């Protein structure tokens, strides 16, 4: 009788301890929805391309480049789509290494990326 109860109880829950057919309370995506990264197609030398993605529903923002050792803003790029690529000409910058910050349209910081 006890063995039958154990088998019956095992059929009522899945391997995660949830009742059979129940959905998880949240899901974890392995892909970041907000990102800032160097493009694989970046050409070494005079130009760097940064790929970006803003949060879902946000269609504008900016990427600001900062000096890596001083509190100095080098350049800003306005963004007008949720995802895209920004081409950065190193000829127009006083230094070839920098930190890039991704901000939404209200100026809220989202992500950073260092280019060395």
RODO-2510 file (C-alpha; in nm, 4 decimals, decimal comma):
residues 116
     n   res          X          Y          Z
     1     x     0,0000     0,0000     0,0000
     2     x     0,2815     0,2415     0,0888
     3     x     0,4640     0,1712    -0,2397
     4     x     0,1513     0,2577    -0,4378
     5     x     0,1223     0,5923    -0,2569
     6     x     0,4848     0,6823    -0,3345
     7     x     0,4435     0,5989    -0,7041
     8     x     0,1198     0,8000    -0,7177
     9     x     0,2875     1,1000    -0,5501
    10     x     0,5771     1,0886    -0,7957
    11     x     0,3388     1,1147    -1,0880
    12     x     0,1814     1,4309    -0,9441
    13     x     0,5020     1,6419    -0,9572
    14     x     0,7671     1,6937    -1,2231
    15     x     1,1456     1,6707    -1,1854
    16     x     1,1538     2,0312    -1,0545
    17     x     0,9008     1,9697    -0,7777
    18     x     0,6142     2,1532    -0,9512
    19     x     0,2718     1,9987    -1,0092
    20     x     0,2586     1,8332    -1,3507
    21     x     0,1748     2,0839    -1,6241
    22     x     0,2573     2,3888    -1,4086
    23     x     0,4598     2,6643    -1,5717
    24     x     0,7683     2,8081    -1,3970
    25     x     0,7057     3,1398    -1,2214
    26     x     0,9726     3,3072    -1,4362
    27     x     1,2091     3,2149    -1,7132
    28     x     1,5750     3,2948    -1,7463
    29     x     1,7017     3,3784    -2,0917
    30     x     2,0585     3,2947    -2,1816
    31     x     2,0667     3,5961    -2,4155
    32     x     2,1022     3,9430    -2,2648
    33     x     1,8284     4,1769    -2,3772
    34     x     2,0380     4,4873    -2,2999
    35     x     2,3944     4,4785    -2,4254
    36     x     2,6869     4,6792    -2,5539
    37     x     2,9658     4,4878    -2,7283
    38     x     3,2322     4,5210    -2,9942
    39     x     3,1148     4,3980    -3,3331
    40     x     3,2886     4,0913    -3,4712
    41     x     3,3070     4,2733    -3,8048
    42     x     3,5085     4,5626    -3,6591
    43     x     3,8055     4,6460    -3,8745
    44     x     4,1282     4,6855    -3,6813
    45     x     4,2845     5,0248    -3,7191
    46     x     4,0887     5,3416    -3,7688
    47     x     3,7331     5,2311    -3,6854
    48     x     3,5524     5,0307    -3,4187
    49     x     3,1905     4,9181    -3,4396
    50     x     2,9833     4,8711    -3,1245
    51     x     2,6623     4,6685    -3,1289
    52     x     2,3951     4,7741    -2,8814
    53     x     2,0510     4,6725    -2,7639
    54     x     1,8247     4,8900    -2,5516
    55     x     1,5558     4,7485    -2,3197
    56     x     1,2384     4,6238    -2,4852
    57     x     1,0178     4,9133    -2,5922
    58     x     1,2938     5,1759    -2,5625
    59     x     1,3774     5,3159    -2,9056
    60     x     1,6183     5,5976    -2,8239
    61     x     1,9199     5,6591    -2,6085
    62     x     2,2873     5,7375    -2,6408
    63     x     2,6345     5,5897    -2,6236
    64     x     2,8906     5,8129    -2,4558
    65     x     3,2656     5,7549    -2,4830
    66     x     3,4827     5,8382    -2,1828
    67     x     3,8575     5,8677    -2,1296
    68     x     3,9670     5,5507    -1,9443
    69     x     4,1800     5,7302    -1,6829
    70     x     4,0304     6,0775    -1,6488
    71     x     3,6810     6,2061    -1,5844
    72     x     3,6482     6,3301    -1,9411
    73     x     3,3689     6,2768    -2,1941
    74     x     3,5162     6,2220    -2,5407
    75     x     3,2117     6,1918    -2,7670
    76     x     2,8413     6,0963    -2,7687
    77     x     2,6320     5,9145    -3,0275
    78     x     2,2527     5,9441    -3,0302
    79     x     2,0627     5,6203    -3,0859
    80     x     1,7252     5,6043    -3,2599
    81     x     1,6416     5,2337    -3,2615
    82     x     1,6135     4,9537    -3,0077
    83     x     1,9111     4,7654    -3,1571
    84     x     2,1871     4,8638    -3,3931
    85     x     2,5529     4,9342    -3,4560
    86     x     2,7524     5,2534    -3,4032
    87     x     3,0700     5,3123    -3,6057
    88     x     3,3349     5,4997    -3,4089
    89     x     3,6175     5,6613    -3,6008
    90     x     3,9349     5,6516    -3,3916
    91     x     4,0767     5,9356    -3,6037
    92     x     3,8333     6,1765    -3,4336
    93     x     3,9340     6,0729    -3,0806
    94     x     4,2440     6,1893    -2,8918
    95     x     4,3033     5,8347    -2,7637
    96     x     4,2391     5,4877    -2,9093
    97     x     4,1258     5,3290    -2,5814
    98     x     3,8040     5,4359    -2,4116
    99     x     3,5094     5,3294    -2,2009
   100     x     3,1664     5,3355    -2,3643
   101     x     2,8483     5,3848    -2,1642
   102     x     2,4995     5,2953    -2,2880
   103     x     2,2161     5,5185    -2,1614
   104     x     1,8419     5,5243    -2,2235
   105     x     1,6538     5,8334    -2,3457
   106     x     1,6128     5,9621    -1,9884
   107     x     1,9854     5,9371    -1,9159
   108     x     1,9657     5,6204    -1,7044
   109     x     2,2883     5,4176    -1,7210
   110     x     2,2372     5,0677    -1,8670
   111     x     2,5717     4,9074    -1,9621
   112     x     2,9395     4,9823    -2,0080
   113     x     3,2071     4,8374    -2,2326
   114     x     3,5832     4,9009    -2,2315
   115     x     3,7739     4,9195    -2,5594
   116     x     4,1475     4,8530    -2,5226
***
